[in-house]
Amino acid sequence: MKKAVYRWLLSHDLKAKLEREARLHKVSVSSILDIAVREWLRKNESNVAGDESQRELHAAAEKYIGVLSGLTPGQAGTVRETVRRRVRERISRSREKADSSLRSE
């Protein structure tokens, strides 16, 4: 079921052509736009899928998915602070580990 509304400006010429095609094919303008957008996304989807930086970002984010499960409703308001604190702690531990291995060399 479609529930989202998206609006944009079209030239009068493009709008007239779109409405004419909808009448000729006995479909709604919305249906034509839906098909056109899906086709455009399908054709361009491979460009994003091949983006190495996006894959790296997704892989990094996956480590933290579910990490904050079990928060009580009162804690939900402090998620940002909790995540930042945990990231700082992890970075600090990594630096300490790197420093200790440098000292032992």
Residue frames as a rotation matrix with the C-alpha (Angstrom) as fourth column:
MET 1
0.584 0.812 0.000 0.00
0.812 -0.584 0.000 0.00
0.000 0.000 -1.000 0.00
LYS 2
-0.335 -0.693 0.638 1.41
0.675 -0.649 -0.351 3.37
0.658 0.313 0.685 -1.01
LYS 3
0.560 0.535 -0.633 1.43
0.827 -0.406 0.389 5.99
-0.049 -0.741 -0.669 1.71
ALA 4
-0.266 -0.752 -0.604 4.33
0.606 -0.617 0.502 8.33
-0.750 -0.232 0.619 0.92
VAL 5
0.849 0.484 0.212 3.78
0.488 -0.565 -0.665 11.55
-0.202 0.668 -0.716 -1.02
TYR 6
-0.291 -0.944 -0.156 6.55
0.658 -0.316 0.683 13.16
-0.694 0.096 0.713 -3.03
ARG 7
0.809 0.586 -0.038 6.13
0.406 -0.606 -0.684 16.44
-0.424 0.538 -0.729 -4.90
TRP 8
-0.399 -0.901 -0.169 8.29
0.495 -0.366 0.788 18.13
-0.772 0.231 0.592 -7.51
LEU 9
0.265 0.449 -0.853 7.97
-0.402 -0.753 -0.521 20.67
-0.876 0.481 -0.019 -10.29
LEU 10
-0.175 -0.239 0.955 7.68
0.746 0.601 0.287 19.61
-0.642 0.763 0.073 -13.92
SER 11
-0.916 -0.047 -0.399 7.73
-0.227 -0.759 0.611 21.66
-0.331 0.650 0.684 -17.08
HIS 12
0.031 0.990 -0.140 4.32
-0.706 -0.078 -0.704 22.03
-0.707 0.121 0.696 -18.69
ASP 13
0.092 -0.072 -0.993 5.56
-0.929 0.352 -0.112 20.02
0.357 0.933 -0.035 -21.68
LEU 14
-0.832 -0.468 -0.299 6.77
-0.327 0.847 -0.418 17.09
0.449 -0.250 -0.858 -19.57
LYS 15
-0.689 0.646 0.327 3.58
-0.289 0.168 -0.942 17.10
-0.664 -0.744 0.071 -17.49
ALA 16
0.212 0.797 -0.566 1.43
-0.887 -0.087 -0.454 17.04
-0.411 0.598 0.688 -20.63
LYS 17
-0.187 -0.361 -0.914 3.43
-0.748 0.655 -0.106 14.15
0.637 0.663 -0.393 -22.13
LEU 18
-0.974 -0.198 0.106 3.20
-0.213 0.664 -0.717 12.21
0.071 -0.721 -0.689 -18.88
GLU 19
-0.361 0.918 0.163 -0.56
-0.441 -0.014 -0.897 12.68
-0.822 -0.396 0.410 -18.63
ARG 20
0.223 0.406 -0.886 -1.03
-0.975 0.091 -0.204 11.75
-0.002 0.909 0.416 -22.31
GLU 21
-0.555 -0.509 -0.658 0.93
-0.515 0.831 -0.209 8.51
0.654 0.223 -0.723 -21.87
ALA 22
-0.904 0.272 0.330 -1.07
-0.199 0.417 -0.887 7.67
-0.379 -0.867 -0.323 -18.77
ARG 23
0.054 0.976 -0.211 -4.33
-0.716 -0.109 -0.690 8.11
-0.696 0.188 0.693 -20.68
LEU 24
0.105 -0.061 -0.993 -3.07
-0.931 0.345 -0.119 6.09
0.350 0.936 -0.020 -23.67
HIS 25
-0.671 -0.468 -0.575 -1.93
-0.252 0.874 -0.416 3.20
0.697 -0.135 -0.704 -21.46
LYS 26
0.352 0.936 0.028 -4.99
-0.243 0.063 0.968 3.52
0.904 -0.347 0.249 -19.19
VAL 27
0.067 -0.391 -0.918 -2.90
0.913 0.396 -0.102 3.78
0.403 -0.831 0.384 -16.03
SER 28
0.914 0.249 -0.320 -2.43
0.379 -0.805 0.456 6.50
-0.145 -0.538 -0.830 -13.46
VAL 29
0.591 -0.735 0.332 0.35
-0.361 -0.609 -0.706 9.06
0.721 0.297 -0.626 -13.63
SER 30
0.411 -0.391 0.823 1.44
-0.880 0.064 0.470 7.71
-0.236 -0.918 -0.318 -10.26
SER 31
0.781 -0.082 0.620 1.86
0.101 0.995 0.004 4.23
-0.617 0.060 0.785 -11.75
ILE 32
0.806 -0.507 0.306 4.04
0.327 -0.051 -0.944 5.55
0.494 0.860 0.125 -14.56
LEU 33
0.411 -0.664 0.624 6.18
-0.714 -0.660 -0.232 7.49
0.566 -0.351 -0.746 -12.11
ASP 34
0.579 -0.141 0.803 6.47
-0.606 0.584 0.540 4.45
-0.545 -0.799 0.253 -9.87
ILE 35
0.856 -0.245 0.456 7.66
0.448 0.792 -0.415 2.32
-0.259 0.559 0.788 -12.80
ALA 36
0.681 -0.610 0.406 10.09
0.048 -0.516 -0.855 5.01
0.731 0.602 -0.322 -13.98
VAL 37
0.393 -0.533 0.749 11.62
-0.896 -0.405 0.182 5.44
0.206 -0.743 -0.637 -10.53
ARG 38
0.682 -0.113 0.722 11.92
-0.264 0.883 0.388 1.69
-0.682 -0.455 0.572 -9.94
GLU 39
0.851 -0.371 0.372 13.63
0.513 0.431 -0.743 1.27
0.115 0.823 0.557 -13.31
TRP 40
0.536 -0.674 0.508 16.03
-0.355 -0.726 -0.589 4.13
0.766 0.136 -0.629 -12.60
LEU 41
0.428 -0.346 0.835 16.87
-0.876 0.067 0.477 2.69
-0.221 -0.936 -0.275 -9.19
ARG 42
0.834 -0.094 0.543 17.39
0.119 0.993 -0.011 -0.78
-0.538 0.074 0.840 -10.66
LYS 43
0.762 -0.552 0.339 19.80
0.394 -0.021 -0.919 0.57
0.514 0.834 0.201 -13.27
ASN 44
0.264 -0.671 0.693 21.73
-0.445 -0.722 -0.530 2.69
0.856 -0.169 -0.489 -10.78
GLU 45
0.913 0.163 0.375 21.68
-0.409 0.361 0.838 0.28
0.001 -0.918 0.396 -7.85
SER 46
0.741 -0.667 -0.073 24.83
0.637 0.734 -0.238 -1.49
0.212 0.130 0.969 -9.04
ASN 47
0.158 -0.708 0.689 26.83
0.062 -0.689 -0.722 1.73
0.986 0.156 -0.065 -8.72
VAL 48
0.340 0.029 0.940 26.16
-0.867 -0.378 0.325 1.90
0.365 -0.925 -0.103 -4.99
ALA 49
0.984 0.070 0.163 26.62
-0.129 0.913 0.386 -1.84
-0.122 -0.401 0.908 -4.52
GLY 50
0.566 -0.822 0.072 30.12
0.657 0.396 -0.641 -1.54
0.498 0.410 0.764 -5.97
ASP 51
0.463 -0.365 0.808 31.10
-0.393 -0.901 -0.183 1.32
0.795 -0.233 -0.561 -3.68
GLU 52
-0.096 -0.622 -0.777 33.91
0.484 0.653 -0.582 -0.01
0.870 -0.432 0.238 -1.48
SER 53
-0.876 -0.257 0.407 33.62
-0.177 -0.616 -0.768 2.80
0.448 -0.745 0.494 1.06
GLN 54
0.024 0.956 0.291 29.92
-0.903 -0.104 0.416 2.00
0.428 -0.273 0.862 1.56
ARG 55
0.508 0.102 -0.856 30.74
0.038 0.989 0.140 -1.67
0.861 -0.104 0.498 2.14
GLU 56
-0.542 -0.784 -0.303 33.38
0.416 0.063 -0.907 -0.71
0.730 -0.618 0.292 4.70
LEU 57
-0.687 0.357 0.632 30.95
-0.630 -0.727 -0.273 1.63
0.362 -0.586 0.725 6.46
HIS 58
0.416 0.890 -0.185 28.26
-0.696 0.443 0.565 -1.07
0.585 -0.106 0.804 6.59
ALA 59
0.218 -0.415 -0.884 30.76
0.360 0.876 -0.322 -3.63
0.907 -0.248 0.340 7.91
ALA 60
-0.822 -0.552 0.141 31.88
0.113 -0.401 -0.909 -1.22
0.558 -0.731 0.392 10.64
ALA 61
-0.386 0.761 0.522 28.28
-0.859 -0.502 0.097 -0.43
0.336 -0.412 0.847 11.62
GLU 62
0.353 0.559 -0.751 27.31
-0.310 0.827 0.470 -4.12
0.883 0.067 0.465 11.78
LYS 63
-0.546 -0.635 -0.546 29.65
0.339 0.428 -0.838 -4.58
0.766 -0.643 -0.019 14.75
TYR 64
-0.989 0.093 0.115 27.43
-0.148 -0.559 -0.816 -2.28
-0.011 -0.824 0.566 16.80
ILE 65
-0.245 0.955 -0.166 23.99
-0.624 -0.024 0.781 -3.43
0.742 0.295 0.602 15.71
GLY 66
0.528 0.573 -0.627 22.23
0.130 0.675 0.726 -4.80
0.839 -0.465 0.282 18.75
VAL 67
-0.514 -0.818 -0.256 24.93
0.424 0.016 -0.905 -3.60
0.745 -0.574 0.339 21.14
LEU 68
-0.876 0.187 0.444 22.44
-0.433 -0.710 -0.555 -1.39
0.212 -0.678 0.704 22.97
SER 69
-0.083 0.883 -0.463 19.70
-0.099 0.455 0.885 -3.96
0.992 0.120 0.050 23.25
GLY 70
-0.014 0.171 -0.985 18.13
0.858 0.508 0.076 -4.29
0.514 -0.844 -0.154 26.65
LEU 71
-0.922 -0.273 0.274 18.13
0.125 -0.881 -0.457 -0.59
0.366 -0.387 0.846 27.44
THR 72
-0.312 0.847 -0.431 15.35
0.851 0.047 -0.524 0.44
-0.423 -0.530 -0.735 29.73
PRO 73
0.468 0.567 0.677 13.07
0.820 -0.564 -0.095 3.25
0.328 0.600 -0.729 28.52
GLY 74
0.911 -0.152 -0.384 14.87
0.104 -0.816 0.569 5.69
-0.400 -0.558 -0.727 30.80
GLN 75
-0.030 -0.998 0.059 18.18
0.229 0.051 0.972 4.78
-0.973 0.043 0.226 29.24
ALA 76
0.222 0.170 0.960 16.89
0.948 0.192 -0.253 5.19
-0.228 0.966 -0.119 25.70
GLY 77
0.979 0.190 0.068 17.25
0.200 -0.963 -0.181 8.96
0.031 0.191 -0.981 25.99
THR 78
0.535 -0.842 -0.067 20.96
-0.565 -0.416 0.713 8.60
-0.628 -0.344 -0.698 26.67
VAL 79
0.800 -0.195 0.567 21.82
0.449 0.822 -0.350 6.34
-0.398 0.535 0.745 23.74
ARG 80
0.786 -0.517 0.339 23.99
0.038 -0.506 -0.862 8.98
0.617 0.690 -0.378 22.07
GLU 81
0.398 -0.645 0.652 26.02
-0.899 -0.417 0.136 9.51
0.184 -0.640 -0.746 25.22
THR 82
0.592 -0.126 0.796 26.25
-0.312 0.875 0.371 5.75
-0.743 -0.468 0.479 25.83
VAL 83
0.870 -0.268 0.415 27.53
0.493 0.482 -0.724 5.08
-0.006 0.834 0.551 22.32
ARG 84
0.625 -0.662 0.413 30.05
-0.313 -0.698 -0.644 7.91
0.715 0.273 -0.643 22.52
ARG 85
0.427 -0.451 0.784 31.31
-0.874 0.017 0.486 6.69
-0.232 -0.892 -0.387 25.90
ARG 86
0.691 -0.121 0.712 31.70
0.070 0.992 0.101 3.13
-0.719 -0.020 0.695 24.62
VAL 87
0.841 -0.416 0.345 33.53
0.383 0.007 -0.924 4.30
0.382 0.909 0.166 21.50
ARG 88
0.494 -0.679 0.544 35.88
-0.699 -0.682 -0.217 6.46
0.518 -0.273 -0.811 23.60
GLU 89
0.479 -0.285 0.830 36.55
-0.643 0.530 0.553 3.50
-0.597 -0.799 0.071 25.90
ARG 90
0.819 -0.145 0.556 37.28
0.398 0.842 -0.366 1.21
-0.414 0.520 0.747 22.97
ILE 91
0.728 -0.584 0.358 39.62
0.055 -0.472 -0.880 3.76
0.683 0.661 -0.312 21.38
SER 92
0.460 -0.547 0.699 41.34
-0.875 -0.412 0.254 4.27
0.149 -0.729 -0.668 24.71
ARG 93
0.612 -0.199 0.765 41.88
-0.224 0.885 0.409 0.51
-0.758 -0.421 0.497 25.14
SER 94
0.857 -0.292 0.425 43.25
0.512 0.389 -0.766 0.26
0.058 0.874 0.482 21.59
ARG 95
0.595 -0.658 0.462 45.69
-0.360 -0.732 -0.578 3.11
0.719 0.177 -0.672 22.24
GLU 96
0.464 -0.409 0.786 46.78
-0.835 0.096 0.542 1.59
-0.297 -0.908 -0.297 25.55
LYS 97
0.755 -0.160 0.636 47.37
0.211 0.977 -0.004 -1.75
-0.621 0.137 0.771 23.85
ALA 98
0.783 -0.480 0.397 49.39
0.380 -0.137 -0.915 -0.06
0.494 0.867 0.075 21.08
ASP 99
0.519 -0.592 0.617 51.40
-0.703 -0.706 -0.087 1.95
0.487 -0.388 -0.782 23.64
SER 100
0.554 -0.293 0.779 52.18
-0.576 0.541 0.613 -1.14
-0.601 -0.788 0.131 25.72
SER 101
0.795 -0.288 0.534 53.35
0.513 0.788 -0.340 -3.09
-0.323 0.544 0.775 22.69
LEU 102
0.678 -0.592 0.436 55.61
0.007 -0.588 -0.809 -0.16
0.735 0.552 -0.394 21.69
ARG 103
0.489 -0.475 0.731 57.09
-0.866 -0.361 0.345 -0.05
0.100 -0.802 -0.588 25.21
SER 104
0.674 -0.186 0.715 57.80
-0.198 0.887 0.417 -3.77
-0.711 -0.423 0.561 25.18
GLU 105
0.917 -0.322 0.237 59.81
0.346 0.339 -0.875 -3.53
0.201 0.884 0.422 21.95
